[in-house]
Amino acid sequence: MKRLQITGLRKSFGSTEVLRGIDLDVPSGALAAVLGPSGCGKTTLLRIIAGFEDADAGQVRIGNRVVATGRQGLPPERRRVAVVPQEGALFPHLTVAANVAFGMPRRQGARRRERVRELLALVGLADLGSRMPAELSGGQQQRVALARALAPDPDVVLLDEPFSALDAGLRASVREDVRDALHSSGATGVLVTHDQEEALSIADVVAVVRAGQVVQAAAPEQLYRAPADLDVATFVGEAVILPADVAGGVATTALGRLPLLRGDQVSDGHGLVAVRPEQVHIVRSGRGGVTAKVLGTTFYGHDASVRLSVCGADGADVPVLCRTQGPLPSEEEVGLVVAGPVSFFAGS
Ligand SMILES: Nc1ncnc2c1ncn2[C@@H]1O[C@H](COP(=O)(O)OP(=O)(O)OP(=O)(O)O)[C@@H](O)[C@H]1O
């Protein structure tokens, strides 16, 4: 089994406490994304798992092996952990095949060549073994880096912002290929990123790190639909935040009366609700819903993001965001209805 269990991991550099009790549990063969703003300690966490850095306290366990506990740990080469760095870092003077074979024992001979072929096929580069790294695109280089990491058959693969150097068009397809290759290999993966779309789109589990702790770890859809707090709600995707008075599991807001997620567990009181823009639907003025005025539209091609304002309880304008197929004329009056339950954060 290749389950990765991290408990109570702490690390300070001088007087700066970077990791303050990180807990993370990644099932065998799953891919976890560690999502957090720049400087929150993501790379430090990976370096500790890999054995490049010692923690001050806590434990790293892979399957039934404790690879680090407190300040003690196995050396990196005995952990069965591989790292894919930010930019492939391939050996420029070796062919693609030789790069992939680099970490494998030479005595394997024909088996080694066969394994390189398998790995290149796994990452979709079956025909490129004889090329030099400089003759590959950035996305192809990252796939070779993954194949090289997988060559010694590691239990855990760590990926440090592996797509950040790729342009937007390429990034989506390369990350899907990397996810599929990782899943096929059976290795457990941990990817660190500050890109929420990347985390949501490829990971089985997303762990949001803030101030050196995991504030929520959940499947992408659960994280998006039921964020643990207001910061997670706004960090993971866009949200319309509205003041709300709650009674009987229903919030009264500037967008009308909205049912709450797990409303039966929410006490009556005042707070804020988070509404996802795609929950807000436009209906023609006079056809129900809350009246809103269009402020402007940003058109993205596949859809558009419309900024509107509705009238709050105190008479002030409340900004609202929704998604539409195309632009709407500014100043137009429309009706808005909200579909589905919303998250509530008491006393915020
Ligand atoms: N060897 C070190 N000595 C001193 N401080 C360090 C060291 N390594 C990291 N830090 C500090 O620890 C903090 C976390 O760094 P880390 O690189 O882990 O963050 P990160 O979340 O990966 O950031 P980014 O997304 O920008 O790469 C930063 O404030 C950094 O300056």
Boltz pocket constraint, residues with backbone or C-beta under 6 A from the ligand:
constraints:
  - pocket:
      binder: B
      contacts: [[A, 13], [A, 18], [A, 36], [A, 37], [A, 38], [A, 39], [A, 40], [A, 41], [A, 42], [A, 43], [A, 44], [A, 45], [A, 194]]
      max_distance: 6.0
